[in-house]
Amino acid sequence: MINRKKFVGKTLLVVVALTVQAAGGALAMDGNPIGNGAGPRGWVGDLSPIGPKDWGYDRAAHLLERAGFGGTPDQVRDLARLTPAEAVRRIVYYQDIDNSHLPSFIHSGVYDPGLEHFPPSRPAATKLAKETGEAMGIKVKPAGNRRLQPVVNRFFYWLRASYLETNRVAYWWANRMLGTNHPLQEKMALFWHGHFAVNEAKVRDYRKMLRQLELFYRHGTGNFRDLLVGVAQDPAMLHFLDAGQNVKGAPNENFGREVMELFTMGVGNYTEADIREAARAFTGWNYVDLDFVVYPEQHDHGEKVFLGRTGDFDGVDILDIILEQPVTADFIAGKIYRYLVREQLSRDLQSRLGTVFRAGGYEIAPLLQTIFLSRDFYSTASYGTHIKSPVELVISTYRKLGLKAVPGVPDFNSATTALGKQLFRPPTVAGWAQGRAWITPGLLIERGNFARDVLFPDINFIPPDRFPPDGTIRTVSDKIARGLDITSATMEVDGEMMAMSNVMADRDEDFNTRYGSFRGWQMAIQRVKPIPRQTAAVNLAGMVLAEGLQNAEQVVDYFLWRFLRVPLGEPDRRRLIAFLIGELGTEQIAEAETYLEDPLRMLLHLIMSAPEYQLG
């Protein structure tokens, strides 16, 4: 059994000693030192392609890390055997590579048509029910106590069911990222998810979130115009940016503003008048269930003046005018570059990338091909300088471990949330901050905790999709399970007594909100399929023995080579060797073969907790 205090103490001592360094260590596998990947400083800003003599294992690993989520040594070797042009083409033009082993999302069957036009709030739901006698497909009881309770239950049911089903979609997506033969498709879908940010908490319909993800799959490396028009007519985006409030005579500026500020041009390249005119052009755009619709009577057919052009424009016309602006190609190309290469981007390089993008008719794949083949992509400024986002960290960890499925323990959604990024729940319409925003003292500790939870799963793990996170719901559930009536079960929660006026009203009320919240969760977990909860199938001892590693030094060198893209300095490498020898009680692997697994897991935890592991 592991002595947790001793283990954590050793971990912290070593992690504190590790700092991000440029110095290369004596780490060689297949004749490729881990630090030899970065090209000359003269390659910075050079978009000319590298040649076969510039290619090798380390640069193939760099490409797979940035254009996907890293991989096992065998996956990297497959790319390294090709020429750089062939490798990049395989990554970028992936459509002919078989990916049929990835399953479609299996719905739980939690939605029915009665939920369409879901009310924006519980008060709105009960108001509608009182006025019309029905809401969300549920009729008001003709008589009796709590006549609106089924309506309230229904409201909370869909909130919980959509939330839980969205978490299942996130797991499905994570498994695609892990197992795909099209890593760039997933990487770009992740990029567009942050660029065209939409939050399930407002959309409240997992189906719309899934539809938008599928849109990113179709057009994420295709033509940007097709993607932009698709997003503008996407029900998730239309709902998120309040399309229903954008009507003739009262245009809502939300989408008109965001489409220029965040999605295409960037701040400072349009006027407030342009925003107002764009909003008029988008009036009448809406959706019914999962389908885009235009309501002609709500559309403003008047003349608009937008970015110097005049006409009776509709939304597509506005998007086409935006695409005519050179700044649009520069803005999008620059944002893609910062996501895939590095944060620091000169105006000159951004302009040249924008020119490539415009010249290619806004086709995304040729731009990506130019970036991934360029000397700049493999330069000292680009190599090993990218701070992995939470999703990148988690998926790359699983890929490098050689896992075939995302573990249910630790919970994927909880882990990425603790690290700062939960899929389908961006903090704002601007998406997530990047780069150094992912690294704070607290978040660095969380990254180490994630590695620990993968390698040493929590035996007290409670599935969050089966156990309400809300303490109020759990308290009410416990009381009802003991036989208390609804009023008594909801009278005191978390030490707070319900006001006596509420107690009296509760005996003859139209509904009980706390009970509705409890019952909604109860119905949701009955209908939403559970997330599989297996632990990570990690076998480090088997990995070491399969490689024929004979001593602690070889093991440390192999782990550093396999899991890091940034080298450790020699003193840090020696500390890890000494740590492993101390845990094994010997330098020789053969002598420790019967108890090898736990010391190897502790070693890998140290490596994954290091600052260097956060970089790719």
N, C-alpha and C positions, 0 to 999 in steps of 0.2 A: 504494500500500500504506500502511496506517495505521501510524504510528510508535506502538507500544503504550505505551512509556514516557511519551512526550509526552502521549498521549491520557489515560492513567490519571492522570498528574500534574495535568492541567487539570481532569479530572473531580473529583478530590479537593479541589482548591482551591475550585472552585465549590460543591461539596456542603457543605464546611465552612462556607461563607459563607451557606448557606440555612438559615433557621430557621423554625419554624412561627409564623406571624404572623396576626393578625386583620385587619391593615390591608389594604384593598382596593387593587388595582392598576388601571391604566387599560386593562382588558382587556374589549373589547366585541365580540361576534359576534351578529348578528341583533338588535342593539340590547339585548342582555342582558349586562351586566357579570357576570363570574363570581362576584363577591362579593355579589350582590344577593339571594341566595336565602334567607338567614336572616330569619325573621320577628321581630317585636318581642319584647323580653324579657318583656312581659306575656303572651305566649303560653305560657310555660313552665308545664306542669301543666294546661293548658286542653285538655280532650278534645272541646270543641265543634268542628264541622267548619269547614274553611276554605271560602270561596265562590269563584265564578268570578273575581272581581276580584283575588283573592289568588294566582291561578294564572299560570304562565308557564314558559318553557323551563328555567330553573334549578331550579325546584321539581319539575318533571317529571323532570329528571336526578337530583335527590336521591331521589325515589321509586324510580326504576329502579335506582339504586345500592344502596339498602337492601333493597328487595323482590326484588332479583335481583343482577346482577353488572355493572351499568352497561350502556352501549351506545354505538353510534355516534351522531353528531348526527342522522341520519335517524330512528333508533329513538326518540330523545328527542323529536324534533319530532312524531312520531306521537302521543305521549302529550300533549304540550303543546297540541295542537289540540283536545283534548277538554276538557270541564269537569273539575274535580278529582274529582267524584263518578263521572263516567264513566271517568276514568283509573284510579281505585282499583278500581272494579268490574271493569274489564278485567283488572287485575293479579290480583285476589283470586279472582274467579269465572271461571277460565280454561278450564273444562271444555269449553266449546263452541268454543274456538279450535283450529283444526286443528294437530296436532303430529305428523302421520303420517309426516313426512319423517325422523323420528328412528328409526334401526334398532334392532331388538332385539339383545341381546347374543348374539354367535355363540360358542358353546362350542367348545373345542378337542377335546373328546372324551377328556379325560384320566381321567375317573372311570369305575369299574365297580363293580357291587354288592359284589364281594369286599372292597372297602375299608371297608364299613360296620363300625362298632365299631372304628375305627382305634385301635391301642394308644397309650397316653399317652406311651410312651418306647420307645427301641430295646431296652433290657433287657426291658421288658414284652412286646415283640414276639417276641424270641427265647425268652423263658420260655414264652410261649403255644405257640410252634412246637415246643419240646421236649416239652411236656406233651401236646399234642394231635396233633402231626404236621403241623400246618397253621396258617398265620396270614395274614390279609389275602388269602385266596384262593390262596396259594402253598403247595404241599406241600413238606415237607422231603425232600431227596434221600435215597434209600434207602441209598446208599453213596457212597464217594469222599471227596475232600478238600473242606473247607468246605461241609459239608452244609446249613448254614443261610444260606449266602451269598445265594441268591435271595430269601429272606425279608428279610434286611437291606437288600438292594438295593431291594426293594419299599417298605420303610419310608421310606427316604430319597427314593425317587422321589416318593412322594405328598407328603412335606414340600415338596419343591422344586416339584412341579407345582401344588399348591394355592397356594403363595406366588406363583408366576409368573402363574397364572390370576387370582388376586386383583388383581395389578397390571394385568392386562388389563381387569378389571372397573372398576378405578379410571380407566383411560383412557377406557373407554366412558362412564362417568359424567361425566368431565370434558368429553367431547365433547357430551354432553347439556346440561350447564350452558352451554356455549358456543353451541350452536345452537338451543336450545329457544325455543318461543313461549310457554312456561309458566315464566317465570323464578322465580316464587314457589314453584312446586312443587319445583324443584331447591333453592332456598334453604332451604325448610323441611325437605326431606330431609336437607340438610347439618346443620341445627339438631338434628333428632331423632337423627342419627347420633352427635353429640356428647353428647346427653342420655341416650340409651339406648346407652351406649358398649359395644361388643363388639370384641374383638381377634382377628384371624385367627390370630395366633401361638398362641393357645390353642384356638380353635375348629377350626383345621386343616381347613377345608372351605370353599372359595370359594363353593360352591353355597349354603350357609347364609348367607353374608355377602350374596350377591346377593338371596336371598329376603327378607332383612330390609330391604334397600334398597327392594325392590319393595313391601314393607309400608308403608314411609314414603311412597312415591309414592301409594299408595291412600288412606291415612288422614292424611297429613301436614297437610292443611288441612281435614280432615273433623271427625269427632267424637272427642274425646280419649278417651272410654271405649272406643270401638272400637279405637283405637290402643293403649291401655294393655293391654287384654285380648289383643290380637294379639301384642304384644311379650312378654307373660307366657307365651304359649303358642308362642312362636317358637323353633324348634330352636337357632338361634345363641345366643339368650339363655339357654335352658335348659342348653345345654352350658357356656357361659361361666360361669354361676353354679352349676354343679355340681348340676343337678337330679337326676342319677342317684344322688347320695348322700343325697337328701332322702326318707327312707322312714319309715314308721310305727315308732315306738320309738327312732329315731335321726334326728330332724329336723335338716336343715342350714339354718342361719340366713342364708346368703348372700343369697338372693333376698328373703326376708322383710325383711331389714334394708335392702337397697338400694332396694326398691320404695318404702319410706317416706322414707328419708334423701335419696336422689338423684332418684327418679323422680316423686314426688308431693307430699310434705308438707314436706320439709326438716327439718334437725336441730332437736330440742327439742320436737317435737309428738307424741311417742309415748314409751312406756316400753320397757325391756328385756323386760318381760313381754309387751307387745304384739308384739314381734319374735318371741318364742318361740311365741306362739299363732298368729301369721301363718305361721310356718314349718310348723307342724302342718297348717294348712289347705292348704298347697301340696304336702304329701307325695303321692307317687304320680304327680306330673306329670312327664312325660318325653317323649321323642321316639323315633321309629324312622325312620331316614334323614331325610327332609324333612317328616315328618308328626308332629303333636302327638298324644300318647297319654296316657291315664290308666290306671295299673295299680291296680285296686280293692284288691287284697290289700296294696298298699303305702301306701294312703291311711288316715290317721287319722280315723276317723268319730266320735271322741269329742267331747264338748262343749268349746267354746273360748270364752274371754272376751277380746274384742278391742275396744279403744277404747270400753269401756263397754257393748258389746253382747255377748249370750250366745247361743250356738247351735252346731249342727253345721255349721260353715262350711267351704266349699271355697274354692279360690283366687279364683274370680270373686266370691263373697260378700265376701271380704276387700277386693278392689278396689272393690266398690260401696260398702262402708262408708267406705273412704278417700275416695271421691269425695263422700260426704255432708259431709265436713269442710270448712268454709269456707276453712281455711288452704290446702287443696289447690288451689283455683281461684286464690287469691292467689299461691301459690308458682309455679305454671305460667305464669300471666299475666305475673308479674314477670320470670321467666326469658326468656320470649319477647320481652318489651319490651327487656330489657338486650341481647339478641342483635340486635335490629333497630333500636333507637333509640339508647340511651345507657346507660352503666354506672350513672350516678347516678340513683337512683329513690327518691323519698320514700315513706314508709309510706302516706301518704294516697293518693298516686297509685296505688300498687300495690293498695291496697284497692279503689279505684274500678274499676281494671281487672279485679280478681278478681270484683267484682260484675257487671260486663258479661259476664264469662265464665260465671259461674253462671247468670245470668238467661237466657243463650242456650243453656242445657242442655249446656254444655261443647263447643259447636260452635266450632271454631277460626277459621273464616273470618270470622264477624261480629266477633270480637275483632280480627283483623287489619285488617278494614275500618275499625273505630273508630280504631285506632292510626294507620293511613296517612292518614286524612282529618283527623285532629286538628290543631289549631293547634300543640299541643305538639310534634308530629313535625317541624314546619317552624320551630321556635323557635331562638333563638340557642344554647340549650344542646344542641340535637340536631343542628344543621346542621354538617357537616364535622368532627365530633368522634369519629367511629368509626374505630378503627385496624383496617385490613383484616387479616383472617386470611390465612395463606399461600394457601389455596385461593381466597379472594376476590381477593387481589392478582393471582394468576396468571390466573384466568379473566377478571377485569375488564380486565386488560392485553390479552388476546387479543381480547376483545369490542371494546374501544376502537380496536384496530388494524384491526378489520373482518375478522379471520381467519374462515375457514369450518371449520377443523379444528384440533385441538390439535396442535402440532408434536411430532415425535418427538425433535427436537434443539432445546433441551435436553430431557432426559427429565422428564416431568411428575412422576412419583413421586419421583425424586431431587431435583428442584427444591423441591417442597413439603416433603420431609423435611429438607432443608438449612435451610428457613425455619421449621421447627418443627411441621409437621403432615403426616402421611402418612395418606391415606384408608385406612380399615379397620384401622388400627393405633393406636388411642388409647393413651396411656401408662398410664391407669388406668381403672377402672370409672366414675370421675367425668368422663371425657372430657378435653378440653383446657382449659387456662386461657385466658382471653380478654383483650382489652384490652391493657394495658401489657405483659403477658407476651409479646406478639408483638414487642416492640421492646426490644432490648438493643443495645449498640454492635456486637457481633458479628453479630446478626441484621439490623441495618440495613445493614451491609456486604454480607451475603448477598442482601439485596433488590436492592442495586445490581448485584451479580454476576448475579442472575437477568435483570435488564434487559439487561445486556451480552450474556449468552448468547443471548437472543432476537434481539437486533439484530446481533450479531457471533458467529454460531455457531462452536463449537469444532471445528476441522478434525480434531482428534485424538479426537473422540468415539468411545467404545466402548459399544455397546448393553448395558446391564446385564442385559437379559433373555436375552442370548446369550452372556454372558461371566461365569463364576462370580465373585462378589465375594470368595469365600473363597480366600485365598492358598494354603492347604493343598490344596484341590481342584485348583487350577491346577498346583501342583508335582507332584502325583501324576499328573495328566493328561499333563504334559510328559514325565515319566519313562516312562509306559506307552507314549506315542507314540514314544519312542525304542527301544522293544522290551524294556524291563525287565519282569521278572515281577512279580506283585503284591507279593510279600514285599520284593523289592529296591526297588520303587517307593515303598513306604510305610515303609521302614526309617528314612529320614532326611527330615524335613520341616522347613523353615525353620531349618536348622542344628542341630536337636535329633535325636539318635540314639535309636531305639527301644531300650528295655532289652533285654539279651541274652536274658533269659527270655522276653520277648515275641517276639523273633526266632525262638527255637526253637519256641515254641508256634505261631507263625504258619505253620510248615511243615506242621503237622498240626492246624490249628485248625478250629473249626466255622464261623467267619466272620472277615472282616477289615473292621473298621468304617470305616477310612479309604477302602478301596476301595469299600465300599458307599456312602459319601457321594459319591465321585466318580461311581460308576455311576448313582446316583440322579439327580444333576444331568444327566448325559449323556442319560439316558432322558427326563427332563423337557423339555429343550430340543429333543429330537427330536419331541415330541408337542404341546407348547404352541405355538400359533400366534405368530409374531413380531409385535411391535408395529411399525406403520409408522414409518419414521424420516425423514420429510421435515422440512425446516427451515421456519421461519415465512415465509409468502409476503408479506413486507412490501415495500411500494413507497411510501416516503415522498415521493420526488420526484414520482411520479404524483399523490399526494394533494395536494401543494402546487400543482402545475400545474393540476389539475382545479379547485381553488378560485380560481385566477386571482391568487394572491398574488404581489406584485411586488417586495417588498424584505424584508430580514432582519427588520425590526420587525414586519411583518405576519405573517411565518412564526412568529416567537416567540409573538406574541399568539394566533395560531390554535392552535398546539400547547398552550399553556397553557389555552386555552378548552376544547379537546377532551379533554385528558387529566387536568386537575386539577379538583377540587371545592373546594379551599381556595386562596385567592389568594396570590400572591407580592407582597411589597412592591415598590415602584418600584425601589429600588436593585438588588434581585435580578433583576428583569426586565431592567434595563439591562445587567447583567453577562452575561445570556444573549444579548442582542442583540449585545454586543461580541464574545462568544465566536463566534457564528455568522459575523459579518462577518470575524473573523480567519481562520476556517477556509475561508470562501468566497473571501477576498481581494477582496471587493466587497460593497456593500450590495444590488446589483441581482440578482434571481434569474435574469433572462434571460441575464446575462453568465456565470453559473455553471451553466447548465442541463446541460451535458455531464458535469459531475462533482458534481452536487448531492447524490446519495444518501448518500455517506459522511458529509459534514458534518451532514446532517439526522439521521442515526442517532446521531452523537455528541451532538448537541443533545438528542435525545429521551432518550438515556441519562442525561444530566445531569438532565433533568426527572424521570425515573423513579427516579433515585437520591436525589432530594430528600426531606426529611421530609414535605413537603406531599403528595407522591404517595401516601404510606402512609395517608392519611386519606380518608374518604369520607362 
